[in-house]
Amino acid sequence: MYDGPVKFGPYIGRDFYQRPCLEVAAEMVGLILLRRMPDGQLLAGQIVEVEAYLGRGQDPASHAHRGETPRNQSMFGPPGRLYVYRSYGIHACANLVCEPTGTGAAVLLRAVEPLVGIEQMRRNRSLAPDSPPKLIAAGPVRLTQAFAIGPEQDGRAVARGQPLALRRPPPQLEEFATTRCPRIGISKAVSRPYRFCANDNRHLSKPIPTRRARSMRPTPRSSG
């Protein structure tokens, strides 16, 4: 848990998202997700788990695989924007659009380690005040509930000055090793190693599998 002052690094700009989806996903682990609530309260957490979904018809598990529709239109929009959809028509899941406009690639936010505004996140999730921190945002639906991300934010930019933004972490949180492994909760292209997780982090939605996983050393992060 981060106990220091709220002083994070630079904001992530649009250039960060214009690169190949797998590169963006790998570097998104460790970044800080910020949410400014309508009343001005700040929520923040460190991203610990994401999944990449490729565009251009390359990924059968992607919502973009069969082309653009009214439902997935935001996924084909400019990079650095939200693609929010309802899972099973009920729960919201949030993705960040990558690559050039028209590609249809995005990164699903799967889990965040809460850092700031934890009590508000619990209230957003209707959790008890003493509920374990892992229950707050470990999983794509829990994450959107904790950060109050709904379908009404579909297509909105994730940037400085917006309700949602990404920033670099403070020095004491900046680097940790990650693991690349197969995605979970899908029925197509299940063996593709497009899930990226922070090693040994208790806030993951599901444990890292012992097979078909590949550890990745921390690498210098691109500016953006």
Backbone as CSV, one residue per row, in Angstrom:
resi,resn,N_x,N_y,N_z,CA_x,CA_y,CA_z,C_x,C_y,C_z
1,MET,0.844,-1.194,0.000,0.000,0.000,0.000,0.880,1.244,0.000
2,TYR,0.525,2.238,-0.782,1.304,3.472,-0.900,0.861,4.454,0.165
3,ASP,1.796,4.872,1.026,1.454,5.763,2.131,2.000,7.169,1.956
4,GLY,2.675,7.449,0.849,3.286,8.753,0.661,2.305,9.793,0.171
5,PRO,2.776,11.019,-0.050,1.907,12.077,-0.566,1.468,11.782,-1.995
6,VAL,0.382,12.402,-2.401,-0.136,12.186,-3.751,0.726,12.994,-4.721
7,LYS,1.796,12.399,-5.182,2.716,13.069,-6.097,3.199,12.044,-7.115
8,PHE,2.439,11.895,-8.164,2.777,10.920,-9.185,3.596,11.566,-10.299
9,GLY,4.031,10.736,-11.243,4.876,11.209,-12.321,4.085,11.864,-13.434
10,PRO,4.734,12.099,-14.597,4.081,12.783,-15.722,2.853,12.038,-16.240
11,TYR,1.957,12.795,-16.859,0.781,12.204,-17.487,1.183,11.440,-18.743
12,ILE,0.432,10.417,-19.048,0.635,9.646,-20.278,-0.119,10.333,-21.406
13,GLY,0.587,10.589,-22.506,-0.013,11.263,-23.647,-0.470,10.292,-24.726
14,ARG,-1.066,10.857,-25.747,-1.646,10.028,-26.808,-0.607,9.203,-27.549
15,ASP,0.616,9.704,-27.669,1.650,8.969,-28.395,1.904,7.591,-27.791
16,PHE,1.705,7.467,-26.489,1.920,6.187,-25.810,1.039,5.095,-26.420
17,TYR,-0.184,5.447,-26.780,-1.167,4.473,-27.255,-1.083,4.200,-28.754
18,GLN,-0.329,4.981,-29.488,-0.292,4.838,-30.944,0.612,3.694,-31.403
19,ARG,1.243,3.020,-30.492,2.162,1.926,-30.806,1.427,0.584,-30.861
20,PRO,2.098,-0.505,-31.244,1.456,-1.818,-31.263,0.842,-2.174,-29.913
21,CYS,-0.314,-2.797,-29.965,-1.100,-3.073,-28.775,-0.332,-3.880,-27.724
22,LEU,0.431,-4.873,-28.141,1.168,-5.696,-27.191,2.245,-4.894,-26.468
23,GLU,2.860,-3.953,-27.154,3.858,-3.084,-26.509,3.190,-2.199,-25.467
24,VAL,2.057,-1.641,-25.828,1.331,-0.776,-24.897,0.911,-1.563,-23.664
25,ALA,0.367,-2.757,-23.869,-0.097,-3.571,-22.749,1.049,-3.887,-21.789
26,ALA,2.205,-4.268,-22.328,3.346,-4.617,-21.480,3.789,-3.441,-20.630
27,GLU,3.731,-2.235,-21.184,4.197,-1.058,-20.467,3.112,-0.407,-19.616
28,MET,1.881,-0.842,-19.779,0.804,-0.274,-18.980,0.833,-0.789,-17.547
29,VAL,1.346,-2.010,-17.356,1.462,-2.557,-16.001,2.443,-1.691,-15.207
30,GLY,1.989,-1.185,-14.080,2.804,-0.308,-13.248,2.401,1.147,-13.315
31,LEU,1.650,1.537,-14.352,1.196,2.924,-14.444,0.078,3.187,-13.430
32,ILE,-0.165,4.459,-13.166,-1.168,4.879,-12.191,-2.449,5.284,-12.915
33,LEU,-3.554,4.649,-12.545,-4.870,5.023,-13.056,-5.480,6.039,-12.099
34,LEU,-5.840,7.196,-12.627,-6.439,8.269,-11.836,-7.891,8.466,-12.244
35,ARG,-8.726,8.721,-11.252,-10.141,9.026,-11.494,-10.539,10.211,-10.628
36,ARG,-10.960,11.282,-11.256,-11.462,12.442,-10.533,-12.979,12.332,-10.485
37,MET,-13.514,12.138,-9.284,-14.953,11.999,-9.113,-15.650,13.339,-9.322
38,PRO,-16.958,13.339,-9.604,-17.676,14.603,-9.835,-17.548,15.591,-8.680
39,ASP,-17.387,15.085,-7.442,-17.241,15.988,-6.296,-15.804,16.440,-6.084
40,GLY,-14.902,16.045,-6.976,-13.510,16.458,-6.887,-12.589,15.478,-6.198
41,GLN,-13.119,14.450,-5.574,-12.280,13.484,-4.877,-11.447,12.694,-5.877
42,LEU,-10.187,12.451,-5.489,-9.265,11.723,-6.352,-9.196,10.259,-5.943
43,LEU,-9.309,9.372,-6.928,-9.068,7.951,-6.745,-7.835,7.588,-7.570
44,ALA,-6.989,6.733,-7.016,-5.785,6.338,-7.751,-5.397,4.915,-7.389
45,GLY,-4.864,4.215,-8.372,-4.371,2.858,-8.153,-3.330,2.505,-9.189
46,GLN,-2.490,1.542,-8.857,-1.446,1.101,-9.787,-1.953,-0.103,-10.571
47,ILE,-1.871,-0.023,-11.874,-2.327,-1.102,-12.750,-1.405,-2.307,-12.571
48,VAL,-1.992,-3.469,-12.273,-1.196,-4.681,-12.047,-1.533,-5.810,-13.008
49,GLU,-2.572,-5.631,-13.821,-2.963,-6.705,-14.744,-3.759,-6.135,-15.909
50,VAL,-3.379,-6.507,-17.118,-4.086,-6.082,-18.328,-4.093,-7.231,-19.323
51,GLU,-4.923,-7.104,-20.351,-4.933,-8.044,-21.474,-5.010,-7.271,-22.775
52,ALA,-4.240,-7.702,-23.752,-4.253,-7.083,-25.074,-5.219,-7.815,-25.996
53,TYR,-5.954,-7.037,-26.796,-6.849,-7.587,-27.811,-6.512,-6.896,-29.132
54,LEU,-5.988,-7.675,-30.059,-5.445,-7.133,-31.294,-6.534,-6.806,-32.309
55,GLY,-6.200,-5.894,-33.221,-7.120,-5.479,-34.274,-6.747,-6.047,-35.624
56,ARG,-7.329,-5.474,-36.665,-7.083,-5.875,-38.056,-7.398,-7.349,-38.305
57,GLY,-8.385,-7.894,-37.596,-8.793,-9.263,-37.817,-7.802,-10.316,-37.355
58,GLN,-6.822,-9.929,-36.524,-5.777,-10.855,-36.097,-6.159,-11.683,-34.870
59,ASP,-7.230,-11.304,-34.177,-7.507,-11.884,-32.869,-8.963,-12.332,-32.768
60,PRO,-9.236,-13.640,-32.857,-10.619,-14.130,-32.800,-11.337,-13.802,-31.495
61,ALA,-10.586,-13.540,-30.411,-11.210,-13.229,-29.127,-11.579,-11.762,-28.988
62,SER,-11.162,-10.947,-29.939,-11.407,-9.504,-29.859,-12.802,-9.140,-30.342
63,HIS,-13.393,-8.132,-29.720,-14.682,-7.621,-30.182,-14.575,-7.021,-31.580
64,ALA,-13.366,-6.689,-31.999,-13.165,-6.059,-33.305,-12.935,-7.063,-34.422
65,HIS,-12.942,-8.350,-34.098,-12.531,-9.355,-35.077,-13.392,-9.333,-36.335
66,ARG,-14.677,-9.114,-36.210,-15.577,-9.136,-37.373,-15.842,-7.752,-37.944
67,GLY,-15.078,-6.775,-37.495,-15.220,-5.435,-38.041,-15.998,-4.493,-37.132
68,GLU,-16.123,-3.275,-37.582,-16.764,-2.222,-36.783,-18.277,-2.362,-36.771
69,THR,-18.856,-2.174,-35.596,-20.307,-2.189,-35.397,-20.676,-1.028,-34.477
70,PRO,-21.955,-0.713,-34.350,-22.332,0.339,-33.397,-21.862,0.038,-31.972
71,ARG,-21.814,-1.242,-31.601,-21.414,-1.611,-30.239,-19.934,-1.382,-29.979
72,ASN,-19.080,-1.693,-30.957,-17.637,-1.606,-30.725,-17.001,-0.400,-31.421
73,GLN,-17.798,0.559,-31.821,-17.310,1.698,-32.604,-16.141,2.409,-31.942
74,SER,-16.194,2.572,-30.621,-15.123,3.292,-29.922,-13.791,2.564,-30.016
75,MET,-13.834,1.249,-30.185,-12.606,0.469,-30.285,-11.835,0.807,-31.557
76,PHE,-12.515,1.330,-32.547,-11.894,1.724,-33.815,-11.572,3.216,-33.846
77,GLY,-11.800,3.904,-32.740,-11.596,5.341,-32.690,-10.151,5.727,-32.430
78,PRO,-9.914,6.990,-32.111,-8.554,7.466,-31.865,-7.918,6.761,-30.667
79,PRO,-6.608,6.550,-30.693,-5.936,5.925,-29.558,-5.986,6.823,-28.323
80,GLY,-5.938,6.183,-27.156,-5.977,6.939,-25.918,-7.374,7.241,-25.428
81,ARG,-8.369,6.561,-25.983,-9.754,6.740,-25.541,-10.291,5.444,-24.939
82,LEU,-11.386,5.560,-24.230,-12.004,4.415,-23.590,-12.912,3.655,-24.549
83,TYR,-12.841,2.349,-24.474,-13.859,1.487,-25.056,-14.483,0.738,-23.880
84,VAL,-15.708,1.099,-23.535,-16.400,0.492,-22.395,-17.578,-0.314,-22.927
85,TYR,-17.647,-1.563,-22.528,-18.749,-2.425,-22.956,-19.330,-3.129,-21.739
86,ARG,-20.488,-3.699,-21.911,-21.127,-4.447,-20.829,-20.894,-5.943,-21.024
87,SER,-20.333,-6.573,-20.024,-20.125,-8.012,-20.041,-21.434,-8.715,-19.719
88,TYR,-21.852,-9.604,-20.614,-23.135,-10.309,-20.476,-24.304,-9.328,-20.343
89,GLY,-24.117,-8.130,-20.877,-25.183,-7.140,-20.858,-25.430,-6.515,-19.511
90,ILE,-24.537,-6.762,-18.529,-24.781,-6.285,-17.165,-23.650,-5.400,-16.654
91,HIS,-22.437,-5.944,-16.592,-21.332,-5.272,-15.925,-20.401,-4.593,-16.930
92,ALA,-19.943,-3.392,-16.603,-19.053,-2.639,-17.477,-17.615,-3.140,-17.365
93,CYS,-16.922,-3.181,-18.508,-15.496,-3.470,-18.577,-14.838,-2.353,-19.374
94,ALA,-13.660,-1.923,-18.950,-13.006,-0.766,-19.563,-11.730,-1.163,-20.290
95,ASN,-11.590,-0.654,-21.503,-10.409,-0.873,-22.340,-9.849,0.470,-22.777
96,LEU,-8.547,0.489,-23.053,-7.907,1.676,-23.620,-7.527,1.367,-25.060
97,VAL,-8.020,2.180,-25.972,-7.817,1.971,-27.410,-6.369,2.264,-27.781
98,CYS,-5.793,1.422,-28.642,-4.403,1.550,-29.075,-4.311,1.568,-30.601
99,GLU,-3.119,1.898,-31.072,-2.790,1.881,-32.501,-3.612,2.933,-33.266
100,PRO,-3.321,3.148,-34.548,-3.995,4.215,-35.294,-5.504,4.020,-35.398
101,THR,-6.206,5.102,-35.610,-7.658,5.069,-35.790,-8.038,4.079,-36.886
102,GLY,-9.061,3.275,-36.600,-9.529,2.291,-37.560,-8.944,0.909,-37.385
103,THR,-7.989,0.741,-36.465,-7.328,-0.550,-36.271,-8.197,-1.529,-35.492
104,GLY,-8.826,-1.059,-34.412,-9.661,-1.933,-33.588,-8.884,-2.701,-32.536
105,ALA,-7.806,-2.123,-32.010,-7.001,-2.769,-30.970,-7.222,-2.050,-29.639
106,ALA,-7.181,-2.808,-28.537,-7.399,-2.199,-27.224,-6.807,-3.070,-26.131
107,VAL,-6.587,-2.456,-24.966,-6.057,-3.146,-23.790,-7.114,-3.118,-22.700
108,LEU,-7.506,-4.297,-22.238,-8.490,-4.419,-21.169,-7.821,-4.216,-19.816
109,LEU,-8.382,-3.333,-18.990,-7.902,-3.140,-17.625,-8.495,-4.239,-16.749
110,ARG,-7.650,-5.116,-16.209,-8.134,-6.272,-15.453,-8.008,-6.100,-13.943
111,ALA,-6.984,-5.414,-13.466,-6.823,-5.293,-12.013,-5.950,-4.103,-11.668
112,VAL,-6.281,-3.488,-10.541,-5.558,-2.325,-10.032,-5.328,-2.510,-8.538
113,GLU,-4.159,-2.116,-8.062,-3.899,-2.078,-6.621,-4.289,-0.695,-6.100
114,PRO,-5.305,-0.596,-5.254,-5.771,0.722,-4.783,-4.689,1.444,-3.980
115,LEU,-4.595,2.759,-4.206,-3.597,3.567,-3.514,-4.203,4.768,-2.795
116,VAL,-5.079,5.478,-3.474,-5.649,6.727,-2.938,-7.164,6.693,-3.103
117,GLY,-7.881,7.143,-2.073,-9.342,7.141,-2.139,-9.933,5.771,-1.920
118,ILE,-9.284,4.962,-1.103,-9.689,3.568,-0.936,-11.082,3.459,-0.322
119,GLU,-11.398,4.304,0.631,-12.720,4.223,1.256,-13.825,4.547,0.250
120,GLN,-13.571,5.523,-0.624,-14.553,5.841,-1.654,-14.712,4.677,-2.626
121,MET,-13.615,4.017,-2.956,-13.699,2.847,-3.829,-14.565,1.765,-3.188
122,ARG,-14.381,1.558,-1.895,-15.226,0.571,-1.200,-16.693,0.968,-1.285
123,ARG,-16.981,2.250,-1.099,-18.379,2.697,-1.188,-18.915,2.498,-2.596
124,ASN,-18.084,2.791,-3.599,-18.513,2.580,-4.982,-18.845,1.118,-5.252
125,ARG,-18.198,0.223,-4.509,-18.407,-1.211,-4.684,-19.417,-1.774,-3.693
126,SER,-19.939,-0.901,-2.813,-20.873,-1.341,-1.753,-20.230,-2.386,-0.854
127,LEU,-18.956,-2.175,-0.523,-18.221,-3.075,0.349,-18.208,-2.542,1.781
128,ALA,-18.012,-3.421,2.727,-17.877,-3.021,4.128,-16.567,-2.263,4.324
129,PRO,-16.516,-1.332,5.289,-15.298,-0.546,5.519,-14.058,-1.376,5.823
130,ASP,-14.243,-2.567,6.383,-13.101,-3.408,6.730,-12.872,-4.540,5.731
131,SER,-13.457,-4.438,4.552,-13.293,-5.491,3.553,-11.850,-5.529,3.051
132,PRO,-11.335,-6.701,2.694,-9.952,-6.817,2.227,-9.697,-5.961,0.992
133,PRO,-8.535,-5.317,0.921,-8.216,-4.464,-0.241,-8.314,-5.203,-1.570
134,LYS,-8.020,-6.519,-1.584,-8.057,-7.251,-2.852,-9.452,-7.269,-3.463
135,LEU,-10.489,-7.166,-2.649,-11.846,-7.214,-3.176,-12.234,-5.937,-3.923
136,ILE,-11.417,-4.911,-3.819,-11.804,-3.608,-4.363,-11.717,-3.565,-5.886
137,ALA,-10.581,-3.923,-6.459,-10.400,-3.736,-7.909,-9.633,-4.873,-8.557
138,ALA,-9.744,-6.085,-8.025,-9.087,-7.258,-8.606,-10.062,-7.955,-9.531
139,GLY,-10.078,-7.547,-10.778,-11.011,-8.061,-11.772,-11.589,-6.907,-12.558
140,PRO,-11.866,-7.106,-13.854,-12.311,-5.985,-14.697,-13.612,-5.341,-14.252
141,VAL,-14.565,-6.122,-13.728,-15.835,-5.549,-13.269,-15.648,-4.834,-11.944
142,ARG,-14.932,-5.434,-11.025,-14.637,-4.765,-9.757,-13.921,-3.440,-10.004
143,LEU,-12.994,-3.450,-10.955,-12.219,-2.245,-11.261,-13.127,-1.107,-11.729
144,THR,-13.999,-1.388,-12.665,-14.870,-0.312,-13.166,-15.838,0.165,-12.095
145,GLN,-16.293,-0.731,-11.237,-17.161,-0.302,-10.140,-16.394,0.582,-9.167
146,ALA,-15.194,0.169,-8.790,-14.401,0.930,-7.830,-14.074,2.328,-8.340
147,PHE,-13.792,2.439,-9.646,-13.407,3.724,-10.226,-14.586,4.437,-10.896
148,ALA,-15.792,3.926,-10.686,-17.005,4.551,-11.220,-16.892,4.807,-12.719
149,ILE,-16.507,3.765,-13.454,-16.411,3.836,-14.908,-17.609,3.096,-15.497
150,GLY,-18.434,3.791,-16.246,-19.618,3.184,-16.825,-19.699,3.395,-18.319
151,PRO,-20.697,2.805,-18.968,-20.850,2.936,-20.420,-20.975,4.373,-20.900
152,GLU,-21.412,5.271,-20.027,-21.538,6.677,-20.431,-20.179,7.308,-20.736
153,GLN,-19.091,6.645,-20.318,-17.749,7.170,-20.593,-17.114,6.526,-21.822
154,ASP,-17.852,5.671,-22.488,-17.349,5.056,-23.718,-16.964,6.133,-24.722
155,GLY,-15.755,6.042,-25.261,-15.286,6.994,-26.265,-14.595,8.220,-25.714
156,ARG,-14.560,8.390,-24.402,-13.927,9.563,-23.811,-12.423,9.390,-23.749
157,ALA,-11.707,10.508,-23.870,-10.256,10.480,-23.795,-9.801,10.190,-22.370
158,VAL,-8.707,9.467,-22.251,-8.048,9.236,-20.964,-6.781,10.088,-20.991
159,ALA,-6.854,11.243,-20.364,-5.779,12.219,-20.506,-5.870,13.274,-19.414
160,ARG,-4.845,14.053,-19.296,-4.820,15.155,-18.341,-6.006,16.086,-18.594
161,GLY,-6.679,16.476,-17.509,-7.836,17.343,-17.630,-9.143,16.611,-17.817
162,GLN,-9.073,15.274,-17.959,-10.262,14.451,-18.110,-10.545,13.713,-16.785
163,PRO,-11.774,13.219,-16.597,-12.058,12.470,-15.369,-11.142,11.274,-15.154
164,LEU,-10.662,10.665,-16.245,-9.727,9.539,-16.152,-8.421,9.883,-16.849
165,ALA,-7.320,9.473,-16.229,-6.004,9.723,-16.812,-5.042,8.654,-16.329
166,LEU,-3.936,8.495,-17.048,-2.837,7.639,-16.613,-1.615,8.509,-16.369
167,ARG,-0.858,8.140,-15.315,0.373,8.856,-15.003,1.473,7.852,-14.692
168,ARG,2.709,8.315,-14.794,3.831,7.512,-14.357,3.789,7.385,-12.839
169,PRO,4.303,6.269,-12.311,4.311,6.099,-10.856,5.402,6.932,-10.204
170,PRO,5.290,7.162,-8.894,6.391,7.805,-8.162,7.577,6.859,-8.112
171,PRO,8.782,7.376,-7.811,9.983,6.533,-7.863,9.886,5.254,-7.051
172,GLN,9.242,5.308,-5.876,9.214,4.116,-5.027,8.294,3.024,-5.566
173,LEU,7.514,3.321,-6.600,6.635,2.323,-7.201,6.985,2.042,-8.658
174,GLU,8.037,2.644,-9.150,8.222,2.755,-10.588,8.432,1.448,-11.343
175,GLU,9.247,0.553,-10.842,9.604,-0.627,-11.639,9.344,-1.923,-10.878
176,PHE,8.782,-2.907,-11.554,8.745,-4.257,-11.029,8.626,-5.223,-12.194
177,ALA,9.022,-6.468,-11.945,8.990,-7.477,-12.996,7.551,-7.881,-13.297
178,THR,7.317,-8.294,-14.526,5.985,-8.724,-14.945,6.073,-10.098,-15.587
179,THR,4.917,-10.718,-15.718,4.814,-12.019,-16.383,3.806,-11.921,-17.513
180,ARG,4.143,-12.548,-18.621,3.251,-12.612,-19.777,2.716,-14.032,-19.886
181,CYS,1.405,-14.169,-19.977,0.782,-15.494,-19.964,-0.525,-15.454,-20.755
182,PRO,-1.199,-16.596,-20.942,-2.456,-16.605,-21.702,-3.561,-15.817,-21.009
183,ARG,-4.445,-15.271,-21.817,-5.604,-14.545,-21.301,-6.567,-15.508,-20.615
184,ILE,-7.479,-14.959,-19.836,-8.432,-15.782,-19.094,-9.853,-15.300,-19.363
185,GLY,-10.821,-16.184,-19.088,-12.227,-15.803,-19.219,-12.720,-15.690,-20.644
186,ILE,-12.017,-16.304,-21.593,-12.428,-16.250,-23.000,-12.514,-17.677,-23.539
187,SER,-13.124,-17.821,-24.708,-13.284,-19.155,-25.292,-12.555,-19.314,-26.625
188,LYS,-11.984,-18.227,-27.152,-11.263,-18.285,-28.418,-9.834,-17.776,-28.219
189,ALA,-8.915,-18.329,-29.002,-7.506,-17.924,-28.939,-6.994,-17.932,-27.508
190,VAL,-7.357,-18.985,-26.761,-7.061,-19.028,-25.332,-5.580,-19.224,-25.018
191,SER,-4.813,-19.706,-25.967,-3.404,-19.991,-25.688,-2.490,-18.791,-25.944
192,ARG,-3.013,-17.736,-26.519,-2.152,-16.604,-26.854,-1.720,-15.870,-25.579
193,PRO,-0.413,-15.589,-25.443,0.098,-14.963,-24.217,-0.068,-13.447,-24.229
194,TYR,-1.305,-13.006,-24.160,-1.597,-11.575,-24.251,-2.030,-10.970,-22.913
195,ARG,-1.850,-11.706,-21.823,-2.137,-11.188,-20.482,-0.820,-10.805,-19.818
196,PHE,-0.783,-9.622,-19.208,0.432,-9.117,-18.574,0.118,-8.812,-17.109
197,CYS,0.917,-9.379,-16.199,0.644,-9.266,-14.765,1.890,-8.835,-14.003
198,ALA,1.691,-8.092,-12.923,2.769,-7.783,-11.997,3.076,-9.021,-11.169
199,ASN,4.335,-9.376,-11.091,4.732,-10.574,-10.354,4.439,-10.433,-8.862
200,ASP,3.974,-11.518,-8.255,3.807,-11.597,-6.799,2.918,-10.482,-6.245
201,ASN,1.927,-10.080,-7.017,1.032,-9.034,-6.540,-0.290,-9.654,-6.096
202,ARG,-0.717,-9.346,-4.914,-1.912,-9.981,-4.349,-3.212,-9.413,-4.895
203,HIS,-3.131,-8.391,-5.740,-4.333,-7.762,-6.275,-4.700,-8.259,-7.670
204,LEU,-4.031,-9.300,-8.162,-4.381,-9.866,-9.460,-5.764,-10.494,-9.396
205,SER,-6.459,-10.502,-10.546,-7.792,-11.103,-10.581,-7.725,-12.617,-10.431
206,LYS,-6.698,-13.235,-10.999,-6.464,-14.675,-10.898,-4.949,-14.897,-10.796
207,PRO,-4.513,-15.960,-10.149,-3.073,-16.220,-10.054,-2.445,-16.416,-11.427
208,ILE,-1.162,-16.141,-11.508,-0.410,-16.396,-12.732,-0.215,-17.905,-12.871
209,PRO,-0.526,-18.491,-14.018,-0.364,-19.945,-14.171,1.103,-20.338,-14.125
210,THR,1.360,-21.538,-13.652,2.747,-22.004,-13.578,3.264,-22.459,-14.933
211,ARG,2.354,-22.829,-15.824,2.748,-23.233,-17.168,2.400,-22.133,-18.171
212,ARG,3.104,-22.139,-19.266,2.872,-21.211,-20.377,2.963,-19.762,-19.933
213,ALA,3.789,-19.480,-18.943,4.013,-18.114,-18.495,5.478,-17.757,-18.712
214,ARG,5.724,-16.518,-19.026,7.096,-16.068,-19.277,7.351,-14.785,-18.502
215,SER,8.325,-14.824,-17.605,8.660,-13.644,-16.824,9.373,-12.624,-17.696
216,MET,9.130,-11.363,-17.395,9.729,-10.269,-18.147,10.428,-9.339,-17.163
217,ARG,11.670,-9.021,-17.431,12.375,-8.077,-16.566,11.843,-6.663,-16.802
218,PRO,11.927,-5.798,-15.783,11.539,-4.404,-16.003,12.374,-3.793,-17.123
219,THR,11.737,-3.073,-17.997,12.430,-2.433,-19.116,12.160,-0.946,-19.088
220,PRO,13.059,-0.145,-19.651,12.829,1.301,-19.679,11.503,1.613,-20.357
221,ARG,10.737,2.470,-19.756,9.416,2.802,-20.285,9.521,3.926,-21.315
222,SER,8.732,3.809,-22.381,8.715,4.833,-23.408,8.083,6.096,-22.862
223,SER,8.478,7.229,-23.376,7.840,8.484,-22.991,6.517,8.592,-23.715
224,GLY,5.606,9.339,-23.139,4.318,9.475,-23.797,3.333,10.185,-22.920
